[in-house]
């Protein structure tokens, strides 16, 4: 049996991180578009400490992707995070995490409505899911909805790349869904983290594509 050197296995890993491409087919009739957490708290400029400026910048591109998907009868599923049930339905350890920013004064308006930014506002007939943690599959009806829609491929857009979007990609993968991850229709709060997350997803969880590549593949 052949032996592999450390240099060889490192080269193989890096090639998968940088250039890997899942080879499942992309067909509009099998896809659903997920728009993850494009809500005021993350997208509205200067309103909250959770604002991700990159998320604001990708709004027009997500709008183009939404329009293209609507033309191809691809179902729209929007998610937003909001406080529900007195936070008793959230992971208990969450309150200890630094991203809660508990050292800052809280505005009582944050995460109350889970309002999607107006430029991407859902239309009647779209699905809106209010979630309580990062991944959109966690303790929500998303998997059942996708199965009832007979869709086995999810296209992920939104924010944050390395939190809610990346977690949803992983959860979808583990449930047997084919995952398409939009490289230029996702954004995070630290741009340095964006490509790192794409590299991990590219190697093991998703087919990473630009919005224009997704639209072309949908036909």
C-alpha positions as CSV (number, residue, x, y, z in Angstrom):
1,X,0.0,0.0,0.0
2,X,1.3,3.4,-0.9
3,X,2.4,5.8,1.8
4,X,1.6,9.5,1.8
5,X,3.9,12.2,2.9
6,X,2.9,15.1,5.1
7,X,3.4,17.4,2.1
8,X,1.2,15.4,-0.1
9,X,-1.8,15.2,2.3
10,X,-1.4,18.9,3.0
11,X,-1.5,19.7,-0.7
12,X,-4.7,17.5,-1.1
13,X,-6.4,19.3,1.8
14,X,-5.5,22.7,0.5
15,X,-6.7,21.9,-3.0
16,X,-10.1,20.8,-1.6
17,X,-10.4,23.9,0.5
18,X,-9.5,26.2,-2.3
19,X,-10.8,24.5,-5.4
20,X,-13.2,21.7,-4.4
21,X,-16.6,21.6,-6.1
22,X,-19.4,19.3,-5.1
23,X,-20.6,17.7,-8.3
24,X,-24.3,17.2,-7.7
25,X,-26.6,18.6,-10.4
26,X,-28.5,21.9,-10.0
27,X,-32.1,22.0,-11.1
28,X,-34.6,24.7,-10.4
29,X,-37.4,22.2,-9.8
30,X,-35.4,20.7,-6.9
31,X,-34.2,23.9,-5.3
32,X,-35.5,26.3,-2.6
33,X,-33.9,29.6,-1.8
34,X,-33.1,30.4,1.9
35,X,-32.7,34.0,2.8
36,X,-31.1,33.9,6.2
37,X,-31.6,36.7,8.8
38,X,-31.5,39.7,6.4
39,X,-33.2,41.7,9.2
40,X,-32.8,45.1,10.6
41,X,-30.5,44.1,13.4
42,X,-27.9,42.8,11.0
43,X,-28.6,44.9,7.9
44,X,-29.9,48.4,8.9
45,X,-26.9,50.7,9.0
46,X,-25.8,52.0,12.5
47,X,-28.9,50.7,14.3
48,X,-27.4,47.9,16.4
49,X,-24.0,46.6,17.4
50,X,-24.9,43.5,15.5
51,X,-24.8,45.3,12.2
52,X,-22.7,43.6,9.5
53,X,-21.9,46.3,6.9
54,X,-21.2,43.6,4.4
55,X,-24.8,42.4,4.7
56,X,-26.0,45.8,3.8
57,X,-23.9,45.8,0.7
58,X,-25.2,42.4,-0.6
59,X,-28.9,43.4,-0.5
60,X,-29.1,44.3,-4.2
61,X,-27.4,41.1,-5.2
62,X,-29.7,39.0,-3.1
63,X,-32.7,40.9,-4.6
64,X,-31.4,39.9,-8.0
65,X,-31.1,36.3,-6.9
66,X,-34.6,36.4,-5.4
67,X,-36.1,37.8,-8.7
68,X,-34.3,35.1,-10.8
69,X,-35.6,32.4,-8.5
70,X,-39.1,33.7,-8.6
71,X,-39.1,33.5,-12.4
72,X,-38.1,29.9,-12.2
73,X,-40.7,29.1,-9.5
74,X,-38.1,28.3,-6.9
75,X,-39.8,28.6,-3.4
76,X,-38.6,31.4,-1.1
77,X,-38.0,30.7,2.6
78,X,-37.0,33.6,4.8
79,X,-35.6,33.3,8.3
80,X,-35.2,35.8,11.1
81,X,-34.1,35.7,14.6
82,X,-36.3,37.1,17.3
83,X,-36.9,36.6,21.0
84,X,-39.7,34.2,21.7
85,X,-41.1,32.4,24.8
86,X,-39.0,34.5,27.1
87,X,-35.9,33.0,25.6
88,X,-36.7,29.6,27.2
89,X,-36.5,28.0,23.7
90,X,-32.9,29.1,23.1
91,X,-29.8,27.0,23.8
92,X,-29.1,27.5,27.5
93,X,-25.4,28.1,27.1
94,X,-26.0,31.0,24.6
95,X,-26.1,33.6,27.3
96,X,-22.5,33.0,28.1
97,X,-21.2,33.6,24.6
98,X,-19.3,36.9,23.8
99,X,-21.5,37.6,20.7
100,X,-24.4,38.4,23.0
101,X,-22.6,41.7,23.8
102,X,-24.1,41.8,27.3
103,X,-21.7,44.6,28.2
104,X,-23.6,47.0,26.0
105,X,-26.9,48.6,26.8
106,X,-29.7,46.8,25.1
107,X,-32.4,48.4,23.0
108,X,-35.8,46.8,23.8
109,X,-36.6,47.0,20.1
110,X,-33.8,44.6,19.1
111,X,-34.9,41.2,18.0
112,X,-38.6,41.8,18.9
113,X,-40.1,41.8,15.4
114,X,-37.5,40.0,13.3
115,X,-38.3,42.3,10.4
116,X,-36.8,41.6,7.1
117,X,-35.3,44.7,5.4
118,X,-37.8,46.3,3.1
119,X,-35.8,45.8,-0.1
120,X,-36.1,42.0,0.4
121,X,-39.6,41.9,2.0
122,X,-41.3,38.5,1.7
123,X,-44.3,38.3,-0.6
124,X,-47.6,36.5,0.1
125,X,-47.0,32.8,-0.3
126,X,-43.4,33.0,0.8
127,X,-42.4,31.0,3.9
128,X,-41.1,33.0,6.9
129,X,-39.5,31.1,9.8
130,X,-38.6,32.7,13.1
131,X,-35.7,30.8,14.6
132,X,-34.2,30.7,18.1
133,X,-30.5,29.9,17.4
134,X,-28.0,29.9,14.5
135,X,-29.0,27.1,12.2
136,X,-32.4,27.4,10.4
137,X,-33.1,23.7,11.0
138,X,-32.7,23.8,14.8
139,X,-36.1,23.4,16.4
140,X,-38.0,24.7,13.4
141,X,-40.3,23.1,10.8
142,X,-37.8,23.8,7.9
143,X,-37.0,20.2,7.1
144,X,-40.7,19.3,7.0
145,X,-41.5,22.3,4.8
146,X,-38.8,21.3,2.3
147,X,-40.0,17.8,2.2
148,X,-43.6,18.9,1.6
149,X,-42.3,21.1,-1.2
150,X,-40.4,18.1,-2.6
151,X,-37.2,20.1,-2.6
152,X,-33.9,18.4,-1.9
153,X,-31.5,21.2,-2.7
154,X,-31.2,24.4,-0.7
155,X,-29.6,27.7,-1.9
156,X,-28.2,29.7,1.0
157,X,-28.0,33.5,1.0
158,X,-27.9,36.0,3.9
159,X,-25.9,36.6,7.0
160,X,-23.8,35.8,8.9
161,X,-21.6,33.7,6.7
162,X,-19.8,31.8,9.5
163,X,-22.7,31.7,12.0
164,X,-26.3,31.3,10.8
165,X,-25.6,30.6,7.1
166,X,-22.7,28.2,7.7
167,X,-24.6,26.4,10.5
168,X,-27.6,26.0,8.3
169,X,-25.4,24.6,5.5
170,X,-24.0,22.0,7.9
171,X,-27.4,21.1,9.3
172,X,-28.8,20.7,5.8
173,X,-25.9,18.6,4.7
174,X,-26.3,16.3,7.8
175,X,-30.0,15.9,6.9
176,X,-29.2,14.7,3.4
177,X,-30.0,17.9,1.5
178,X,-27.7,19.2,-1.3
179,X,-26.4,22.6,-0.3
180,X,-25.5,25.5,-2.6
181,X,-23.8,28.3,-0.8
182,X,-23.8,31.7,-2.4
183,X,-20.3,33.1,-2.0
184,X,-21.3,36.7,-2.9
185,X,-24.8,36.7,-1.5
186,X,-23.6,36.0,2.1
187,X,-21.7,38.2,4.4
188,X,-20.3,38.4,7.9
189,X,-19.3,40.9,10.5
190,X,-15.6,40.4,10.0
191,X,-14.7,40.2,6.3
192,X,-11.5,38.2,7.2
193,X,-13.8,35.3,8.3
194,X,-15.8,35.1,5.1
195,X,-13.3,33.3,2.9
196,X,-12.2,31.0,5.8
197,X,-15.8,29.8,6.1
198,X,-16.2,29.4,2.4
199,X,-13.1,27.2,2.3
200,X,-14.5,24.9,5.0
201,X,-17.9,24.6,3.3
202,X,-16.3,24.1,-0.1
203,X,-14.4,21.1,1.2
204,X,-17.0,19.2,3.1
205,X,-20.5,20.6,3.1
206,X,-21.7,22.6,0.1
207,X,-21.2,23.6,-3.5
208,X,-19.9,27.2,-3.3
209,X,-21.1,29.4,-6.2
210,X,-21.5,33.0,-7.0
211,X,-25.0,34.4,-7.6
212,X,-24.5,34.6,-11.3
213,X,-23.3,31.0,-11.4
214,X,-26.4,29.9,-9.5
215,X,-28.7,31.8,-11.8
216,X,-27.0,30.3,-14.9
217,X,-27.1,26.8,-13.4
218,X,-30.9,27.1,-12.7
219,X,-31.4,27.6,-16.4
